[in-house]
């Protein structure tokens, strides 16, 4: 069974850079507020995980969560986190790096 969230090599490289600067990290898949539906990267402890948030797995040794309401919409998808040139989301750690995390999704055959 494939993991529900995975990362490209470009994303893993950016994660390693951010870990070297900021220590342990976590990701939260945004539900579409200020920064659209961007995956947001935070130092562990800087983002409050909610009761309805769902842990999808890990990428680069970092826990990856999605909000409960967003999960209900995306539960039939498998997420691939990529890193591409551009301006990162305002609250996400990659913003000053000239790169941004991007979520790509594929439909799963059966909800897992």
C-alpha positions in Angstrom: 0.0 0.0 0.0 1.4 3.4 -1.0 1.7 6.1 1.7 -1.0 8.8 1.8 1.7 11.5 1.5 5.0 11.4 -0.1 7.7 13.9 -1.2 9.7 14.5 -4.3 13.5 14.7 -4.2 13.3 18.5 -4.6 11.0 18.7 -1.5 13.2 16.4 0.5 16.2 18.6 -0.3 14.3 21.7 0.8 13.2 20.0 4.0 16.8 19.1 4.9 17.8 22.7 4.4 15.0 23.9 6.6 15.7 21.2 9.3 19.4 22.4 9.4 18.2 25.9 10.1 15.2 25.4 12.3 15.4 21.9 13.8 12.4 19.5 13.9 9.6 20.5 11.6 6.0 19.6 10.9 3.6 20.1 7.9 0.0 21.0 7.8 -2.0 21.0 4.6 -3.8 24.3 4.5 -7.5 24.3 4.0 -7.6 27.3 1.7 -7.5 30.3 4.0 -4.8 33.0 3.5 -2.4 30.9 1.4 -4.8 28.8 -0.7 -4.3 25.1 -0.3 -0.5 25.3 0.2 1.3 22.8 2.4 2.6 24.8 5.3 5.9 24.0 7.1 6.5 25.0 10.7 9.0 24.3 13.5 7.6 21.7 15.9 5.7 23.6 18.6 4.9 26.6 16.5 1.6 25.2 15.1 -1.2 23.9 17.3 -2.5 20.6 16.0 -6.3 20.5 16.4 -8.5 17.6 17.5 -9.9 17.1 14.0 -6.5 17.2 12.2 -5.5 14.0 10.6 -1.9 12.6 10.6 -1.4 11.4 7.0 2.2 10.2 7.5 5.7 11.6 7.3 7.9 13.2 4.7 11.6 13.7 5.3 11.1 12.6 8.9 8.4 15.3 9.5 4.8 14.6 10.5 2.3 15.7 7.9 -1.2 16.7 9.0 -4.3 17.8 7.2 -7.3 19.6 8.7 -10.4 17.4 9.3 -12.6 19.4 7.0 -10.0 19.3 4.2 -9.5 15.5 4.9 -13.2 14.9 4.2 -12.8 16.6 0.8 -9.4 15.0 -0.1 -9.7 11.5 1.6 -9.8 9.9 -1.9 -6.4 11.4 -2.8 -2.8 10.6 -2.3 -0.6 13.7 -1.9 2.8 14.3 -3.3 4.6 17.3 -1.9 7.0 19.0 -4.3 9.2 22.1 -4.1 9.3 24.5 -7.0 10.8 28.0 -7.5 8.6 30.8 -6.3 7.5 32.7 -3.3 6.5 30.4 -0.4 3.3 30.8 1.6 3.5 33.7 4.0 3.6 31.7 7.2 5.6 28.7 5.9 9.3 28.4 6.6 10.4 28.1 3.0 9.1 31.6 2.1 12.6 33.3 2.2 14.3 30.4 0.3 13.0 31.4 -3.2 11.2 28.0 -3.3 7.7 27.0 -2.3 6.1 23.7 -1.4 3.3 22.5 -3.7 0.8 19.8 -3.3 0.1 17.4 -6.2 -2.6 14.8 -5.8 -3.7 11.6 -7.4 -7.0 9.8 -6.8 -6.8 6.6 -4.8 -8.9 3.7 -6.0 -10.3 3.0 -2.6 -10.3 5.3 0.5 -7.7 3.9 3.0 
